[in-house]
Amino acid sequence: MLKIRSGQMEAFERAAVKQFEDRTIEHLRKYFPKHCEIYGEANLRQIIQLALERAKSFGVISERGVRMYIDLMFLLGGGFDQDPQLPWAAEILKDESIADESARIDRLYEKAMSYLDRVSGVNNEHIDEAQRRLSQESLDYFPQSPVSAASDLGDRLRARLDEIFPEKSKYIGETGVSSLIDLAEHSAKRYGITSERGVVIFTGLMFMLGSGVDADPQFPWVAAILNDESIADETTRVERLYKEAMTYLARWCS
């Protein structure tokens, strides 16, 4: 009788995952050519591997389900399933009343498409305009001094987000935007960023790219800058983060 040793089984599993990655990359190149051009194949495989883990944690294990999950990561951000800007995503994924995996992922996808039509625009007209406004934004309005207890940063930042991407700001709501700013300030502190300008950049990245942007393999440059121990001072780190964000935006809009 043929016996399959554990090492052989692991090899079979690795081969199956590799084949799934290959098929998925072809799918992504067809439907998300701009993303694929910017990310590169090695990064695409990291994103797919993360998606396999995240989807499995919610009981999504079919090839169709995982592939739709990856599509949503591309559309909503790698951490969409725990993004406070998108509370409905986690609610649907954790809804035990939807026993069937296919029904759950279909409901999630339908909700995401409705959200994107409303916020980004049916033809992406809203987000395209937001990106144009963002490319013209100046940080001179926000000093490099630390955020103080008496600062009105929250009010000023909410006003800027309203101007840059009103459709998303309205969707999230004033309370949601305020919570996002608080989360951004807390997250920024983990990387030694406490200045108004740094918190503004962090909030902008989370607002536009997803609240998990600092750990999202779609944007490896964010984590690289935040964790670069060779950058000794906050001002340099913030400036580099802003520069790379603008470079990424220019690439995306080209």
C-alpha positions as CSV (number, residue, x, y, z in Angstrom):
1,M,0.0,0.0,0.0
2,L,1.3,3.4,-0.9
3,K,2.0,5.6,2.1
4,I,2.3,9.3,1.9
5,R,4.8,10.7,4.4
6,S,4.2,14.1,6.1
7,G,7.0,15.6,4.0
8,Q,5.4,14.5,0.8
9,M,2.0,15.8,1.9
10,E,3.5,19.2,2.6
11,A,5.1,19.2,-0.8
12,F,1.7,18.4,-2.4
13,E,0.1,21.2,-0.4
14,R,2.8,23.7,-1.4
15,A,2.3,22.7,-5.1
16,A,-1.5,23.1,-4.8
17,V,-1.0,26.6,-3.2
18,K,1.4,27.5,-6.0
19,Q,-1.1,26.4,-8.6
20,F,-3.8,28.4,-6.9
21,E,-1.5,31.5,-6.8
22,D,-0.7,31.1,-10.5
23,R,-4.4,30.9,-11.5
24,T,-5.3,33.8,-9.2
25,I,-2.5,36.0,-10.6
26,E,-3.9,35.4,-14.1
27,H,-7.4,36.5,-12.8
28,L,-5.9,39.6,-11.1
29,R,-4.0,40.6,-14.3
30,K,-7.2,40.4,-16.2
31,Y,-9.4,42.4,-13.8
32,F,-6.9,44.5,-11.9
33,P,-4.1,45.3,-14.4
34,K,-3.1,48.6,-12.8
35,H,-2.7,47.0,-9.4
36,C,-0.7,44.2,-10.8
37,E,1.6,46.6,-12.7
38,I,2.3,48.5,-9.5
39,Y,2.6,45.6,-7.1
40,G,4.7,43.1,-9.1
41,E,4.4,39.4,-9.0
42,A,6.3,38.7,-5.8
43,N,4.1,41.1,-3.9
44,L,1.0,39.6,-5.5
45,R,1.9,36.3,-4.1
46,Q,2.3,37.7,-0.6
47,I,-1.2,39.3,-0.9
48,I,-2.7,36.0,-2.0
49,Q,-1.0,34.1,0.9
50,L,-2.4,36.7,3.4
51,A,-5.8,36.4,1.8
52,L,-5.7,32.6,2.2
53,E,-5.1,33.0,5.9
54,R,-7.6,35.8,6.5
55,A,-10.4,34.1,4.5
56,K,-9.8,30.8,6.3
57,S,-10.2,32.5,9.7
58,F,-13.8,33.3,8.6
59,G,-14.5,29.8,7.2
60,V,-14.0,30.9,3.6
61,I,-12.0,28.1,2.0
62,S,-13.3,27.5,-1.5
63,E,-11.3,28.7,-4.5
64,R,-14.1,30.9,-5.6
65,G,-14.6,32.4,-2.1
66,V,-10.9,33.1,-1.5
67,R,-10.6,34.7,-5.0
68,M,-13.5,37.0,-4.2
69,Y,-11.9,37.8,-0.9
70,I,-8.8,38.8,-2.7
71,D,-10.8,41.0,-5.0
72,L,-12.2,42.8,-2.0
73,M,-8.7,43.3,-0.6
74,F,-7.8,45.0,-3.8
75,L,-10.9,47.2,-3.7
76,L,-11.2,47.9,0.0
77,G,-7.7,47.4,1.5
78,G,-5.9,44.4,2.8
79,G,-7.4,44.8,6.3
80,F,-11.0,45.5,5.2
81,D,-12.3,42.6,7.3
82,Q,-11.4,44.6,10.5
83,D,-11.5,48.2,9.2
84,P,-13.7,50.4,11.5
85,Q,-14.6,52.4,8.3
86,L,-16.3,49.3,7.0
87,P,-18.1,47.7,10.0
88,W,-20.5,45.8,7.8
89,A,-17.6,43.6,6.4
90,A,-16.8,42.0,9.8
91,E,-20.5,41.7,10.6
92,I,-21.2,39.7,7.5
93,L,-18.2,37.5,7.8
94,K,-19.0,36.7,11.4
95,D,-22.7,36.3,10.9
96,E,-23.4,32.7,12.1
97,S,-26.9,32.9,10.7
98,I,-25.4,32.6,7.2
99,A,-24.2,29.0,7.4
100,D,-23.3,28.6,3.7
101,E,-19.9,30.0,2.7
102,S,-21.0,30.9,-0.8
103,A,-24.0,32.9,0.5
104,R,-21.8,34.7,3.0
105,I,-19.2,35.8,0.5
106,D,-21.9,36.7,-2.1
107,R,-23.6,39.0,0.5
108,L,-20.3,40.6,1.4
109,Y,-19.4,41.2,-2.3
110,E,-22.9,42.7,-3.0
111,K,-22.5,45.0,0.0
112,A,-19.0,46.0,-1.1
113,M,-20.2,46.8,-4.6
114,S,-23.0,48.9,-3.3
115,Y,-20.5,50.8,-1.0
116,L,-18.1,51.4,-3.9
117,D,-20.8,52.7,-6.2
118,R,-21.9,55.1,-3.5
119,V,-18.5,56.2,-2.3
120,S,-16.1,55.8,-5.2
121,G,-18.7,56.3,-7.9
122,V,-20.2,54.0,-10.5
123,N,-17.3,54.9,-12.8
124,N,-14.8,55.8,-10.0
125,E,-15.5,59.4,-10.6
126,H,-15.6,60.3,-6.9
127,I,-12.4,58.7,-6.0
128,D,-10.6,60.0,-9.1
129,E,-11.6,63.5,-8.1
130,A,-10.5,62.8,-4.5
131,Q,-7.1,61.7,-5.7
132,R,-6.8,64.8,-7.9
133,R,-7.6,67.0,-4.9
134,L,-5.2,65.0,-2.7
135,S,-2.3,65.5,-5.2
136,Q,-2.8,69.3,-4.8
137,E,-3.0,69.2,-1.0
138,S,-0.4,71.1,1.0
139,L,0.7,70.1,4.5
140,D,1.7,73.7,5.4
141,Y,-1.6,74.0,7.2
142,F,-0.4,71.4,9.8
143,P,2.8,72.1,11.8
144,Q,5.4,69.6,12.8
145,S,4.9,70.3,16.5
146,P,3.4,67.6,18.7
147,V,-0.3,67.4,19.0
148,S,-1.4,69.1,22.3
149,A,-4.3,68.4,24.5
150,A,-5.8,71.8,23.5
151,S,-5.3,71.2,19.8
152,D,-8.2,71.6,17.4
153,L,-6.5,69.1,15.0
154,G,-9.5,66.9,14.9
155,D,-11.8,69.7,13.7
156,R,-9.3,70.9,11.1
157,L,-8.6,67.4,9.8
158,R,-12.3,66.5,9.5
159,A,-12.8,69.6,7.4
160,R,-9.9,68.7,5.1
161,L,-11.2,65.1,4.7
162,D,-14.7,66.5,3.9
163,E,-13.1,68.7,1.2
164,I,-10.9,66.0,-0.3
165,F,-13.3,63.0,-0.4
166,P,-16.8,64.2,0.7
167,E,-18.5,61.0,-0.5
168,K,-16.5,58.8,1.8
169,S,-16.5,61.3,4.7
170,K,-20.3,61.5,4.5
171,Y,-20.6,57.7,4.4
172,I,-18.5,57.2,7.4
173,G,-20.1,60.1,9.3
174,E,-18.7,62.6,11.7
175,T,-18.4,60.2,14.5
176,G,-16.7,57.6,12.3
177,V,-14.2,60.1,11.0
178,S,-13.4,61.3,14.5
179,S,-12.9,57.7,15.5
180,L,-10.6,57.1,12.6
181,I,-8.5,60.2,13.5
182,D,-8.2,58.9,17.1
183,L,-7.2,55.5,15.8
184,A,-4.6,57.1,13.4
185,E,-3.1,59.1,16.3
186,H,-2.9,56.0,18.5
187,S,-1.3,54.0,15.7
188,A,1.1,56.7,14.7
189,K,2.4,56.8,18.3
190,R,3.5,53.2,18.0
191,Y,6.0,54.4,15.4
192,G,7.1,57.4,17.4
193,I,5.0,59.8,15.3
194,T,3.4,62.5,17.5
195,S,3.4,65.7,15.4
196,E,0.3,67.2,13.8
197,R,1.8,66.7,10.4
198,G,2.6,63.0,11.1
199,V,-0.9,62.3,12.4
200,V,-2.4,64.0,9.4
201,I,-0.4,61.8,7.0
202,F,-1.2,58.7,9.0
203,T,-4.9,59.6,8.9
204,G,-4.9,60.3,5.2
205,L,-3.3,56.9,4.5
206,M,-5.8,55.1,6.6
207,F,-8.7,57.1,5.1
208,M,-7.7,56.5,1.5
209,L,-6.0,53.0,1.7
210,G,-7.6,51.3,4.7
211,S,-7.0,51.4,8.4
212,G,-4.5,48.5,8.2
213,V,-2.3,50.3,5.8
214,D,0.8,50.0,8.0
215,A,0.6,46.2,7.7
216,D,-0.9,45.8,4.2
217,P,1.3,44.0,1.7
218,Q,-0.3,46.1,-1.0
219,F,1.6,49.0,0.3
220,P,5.0,47.6,1.5
221,W,6.6,51.0,1.4
222,V,4.5,52.2,4.4
223,A,5.8,49.4,6.7
224,A,9.3,49.8,5.3
225,I,9.5,53.5,6.3
226,L,7.7,53.1,9.6
227,N,10.0,50.3,10.7
228,D,13.3,51.7,9.3
229,E,15.6,51.9,12.3
230,S,18.1,53.9,10.2
231,I,15.7,56.9,10.3
232,A,16.6,58.5,13.5
233,D,14.1,61.4,13.8
234,E,10.4,61.8,13.3
235,T,10.6,64.7,10.9
236,T,12.6,62.7,8.4
237,R,10.3,59.6,8.8
238,V,7.2,61.8,8.2
239,E,8.7,63.6,5.2
240,R,9.7,60.3,3.6
241,L,6.3,58.8,4.3
242,Y,4.7,61.8,2.6
243,K,7.1,61.7,-0.3
244,E,6.4,58.0,-1.0
245,A,2.7,58.5,-0.6
246,M,2.7,61.2,-3.3
247,T,4.9,59.1,-5.5
248,Y,2.5,56.2,-5.2
249,L,-0.4,58.5,-5.9
250,A,1.3,59.9,-9.0
251,R,2.0,56.4,-10.2
252,W,-1.7,55.4,-9.7
253,C,-3.0,58.4,-11.4
254,S,-0.6,58.2,-14.4
